[in-house]
Amino acid sequence: MGTLANAIKETLTENIMRWRGEGEMKLPSERYLSEQHSTTRVTIREALKLLETEGLIYRENRRGWFISPPKLRYDPSV
């Protein structure tokens, strides 16, 4: 993966951590993100795939990318 995709991933990760907890939130479109970061949609998709692999976002067909809800933590000792 390119270093630009990793840099975009880090920027998006910071934004996701700020937005998380506000309920289901849709990320901006790939086209908007590519214009914002002055790069191609292919590079944006690489960054989004990295975030999806980490479980921070998920994709719905024909709807776009969404922030994953926080993981539930279950402590059976309580």
C-alpha positions as CSV (number, residue, x, y, z in Angstrom):
1,M,0.0,0.0,0.0
2,G,1.2,3.5,-0.8
3,T,2.3,5.9,1.9
4,L,-0.4,8.4,0.7
5,A,-3.1,5.8,1.4
6,N,-1.6,5.3,4.9
7,A,-1.5,9.1,5.5
8,I,-5.1,9.4,4.5
9,K,-6.0,6.4,6.7
10,E,-4.4,8.1,9.7
11,T,-6.3,11.4,9.0
12,L,-9.6,9.5,8.6
13,T,-8.9,7.5,11.8
14,E,-8.6,10.7,13.8
15,N,-11.9,11.9,12.4
16,I,-13.6,8.6,13.0
17,M,-12.5,8.6,16.7
18,R,-14.0,12.1,17.1
19,W,-17.2,11.2,15.4
20,R,-17.7,7.8,17.0
21,G,-20.5,7.7,19.5
22,E,-22.7,10.1,17.5
23,G,-24.7,7.1,16.3
24,E,-24.6,5.7,12.8
25,M,-22.6,8.1,10.7
26,K,-21.9,8.0,7.0
27,L,-18.5,9.0,5.7
28,P,-18.2,11.5,2.9
29,S,-18.3,10.1,-0.6
30,E,-15.2,8.7,-2.2
31,R,-15.3,11.5,-4.8
32,Y,-15.5,14.2,-2.1
33,L,-12.6,12.6,-0.2
34,S,-10.5,12.3,-3.3
35,E,-11.0,16.0,-4.0
36,Q,-10.3,16.9,-0.4
37,H,-7.0,15.0,-0.4
38,S,-6.1,15.9,-4.0
39,T,-5.7,12.3,-5.0
40,T,-7.5,9.5,-7.0
41,R,-10.4,7.5,-5.8
42,V,-8.2,4.4,-6.1
43,T,-6.0,5.8,-3.3
44,I,-9.0,6.7,-1.2
45,R,-10.3,3.2,-1.7
46,E,-7.0,1.8,-0.5
47,A,-7.2,3.9,2.7
48,L,-10.9,2.9,3.2
49,K,-10.1,-0.8,2.8
50,L,-7.3,-0.5,5.5
51,L,-9.9,1.1,7.9
52,E,-12.4,-1.6,7.0
53,T,-9.8,-4.3,7.8
54,E,-9.3,-2.7,11.2
55,G,-13.0,-2.8,11.9
56,L,-13.4,1.0,12.1
57,I,-15.7,1.3,9.1
58,Y,-18.0,-0.9,7.0
59,R,-19.4,-0.6,3.5
60,E,-23.0,-1.1,2.4
61,N,-23.6,-1.7,-1.3
62,R,-24.9,1.4,-3.1
63,R,-25.1,3.4,0.2
64,G,-21.4,4.1,1.0
65,W,-19.1,3.8,4.0
66,F,-20.2,4.0,7.6
67,I,-18.4,4.3,10.9
68,S,-18.7,1.0,12.8
69,P,-20.3,1.1,16.2
70,P,-18.0,0.7,19.2
71,K,-17.3,-2.9,20.1
72,L,-19.2,-4.4,23.0
73,R,-17.1,-5.4,25.9
74,Y,-18.4,-8.3,28.0
75,D,-16.8,-9.2,31.3
76,P,-18.2,-12.5,32.5
77,S,-16.7,-12.0,35.9
78,V,-19.1,-9.2,36.8
